[in-house]
Amino acid sequence: MILEALEYLTTPCPKWVRDMGYLREAIAIRHRARRCHADWAQHQTNTKDAILSTARAYGHLPDITILGAGLCLDIPVQDLSPLTDRLTLVDAVRLRGVRLPQNARYLCQDIEGSATALYAGKAPPDRPLVDFQGPGLLVSVNLLSQLPLIPTRWSDDPLLGQRILQRHVQSLRDHTGPTLLIADALRWTLESKGAVLSQEDIAQTAGLPPPEHSWRWPIIPAHEAGHGPRVETEVGVWRL
């Protein structure tokens, strides 16, 4: 906890990122990833393989954009670099320690637009991912289910979360170049003995068909959950 608090105090970021909780979430994910390294390893490998095989299928690309880059734990940054003229990584906040090749850049911004609008006291926009249009590969990585979490805490609109999910998927479909979506399809909350407490069908809410392939990811395994509930997801892959 001391290391997390120190990182929180010393990480530079815009005020909205700190005030809305994005910085705190990013730091918490970093430390959970360390504690759950063995549990997350296969998921990270599967994600990297899906991104890399898709990129290689298109030969050399003018650009590759990764939405939800985070700490790049599940992004094959070094392997993608020679496949493109420019590699762009995007997330709300960049923590220290993320190293990039020479042709890569990291953009810190509100990908979907709702967070900054709500922080400014405005209605969330209904806009596509216009900042990322182009002929290159656009990849959304383990981001979809995370997009509504903080904005819905700042809004009384009961349909905001669903709209954010559906808008993100539609924006990916509207992209002029090739598109890859890697996202939670289903999420289960489980008691310690394995009984299902709740299930969320994220893919259905977002308007997605069944994924091309999928795998299980123990986001909060038993040793991390302690006496609390475990969380597992089915992660799916779609080429939209």
Phi, psi and omega in degrees: 000326180295317179296320179296317180296319179295318179295322179297319183286334188251357180275122178285136178193162177298157184299321182295327179295318180287312186293325183276347176104003181294321179295314180300318179296317181298318179293319179298320179296318179303313184286326175294321179300324177292316181291329185252029186307311182294324182287331183265350189301314182293320177300315180296320177295315179299319180295313178301316181297319180296318179294313186292318180295324178293314180299317181294333181294338182260004182070210181281128184252147177296325176202153173232127180242129181248114176267130183086038186293325179055231180270004181064025178291334180243019179246123179279066189304310184294326179284331179284329186309312181286354182269359186211158174286324182216130177249120182246125178250134187229134172196171183293327183213144175249117177277158178297148176102354178275111183260138186237148173289173189296327183266018181247153175221157180238118179259126176260110181200165176281104188300315188265337174099344184288323186297309182293326178295311180296323179297327179274003179080021181250165177287143178300139182284155174249079185227150178282181179279063187296334183291345188239018178287148179159178184279352185278184181277129177247124184236128173254118191243112175047042186245324192309307184290342180276335187303317183279347194302307182281316178305322181291339175286341183255011183220149175265000182285114183290344182259001184299315182301315179297318180295320179298315178300310184292323180293321179296315179296316180295323178296322177294320178295327182278352181300138185284338179257187178294148185224140177230131177242124172240119189203161172296126174266316178227150177225130179244137168254125189237144172283172188301328181271359175106353178294139182283121176272323178201156177223136179238124179265088184291320181299317180295316179299324181279353180080031182261147171285176174302144182291158178295320169204165187206170177206162178270144179228113176281088184297313176239091180287174187302317183292336177276325184287331184065236178270359180270182181286148172275158176228129175230152176230157165260116180268128182247161178236129178229137168253105191271000000 
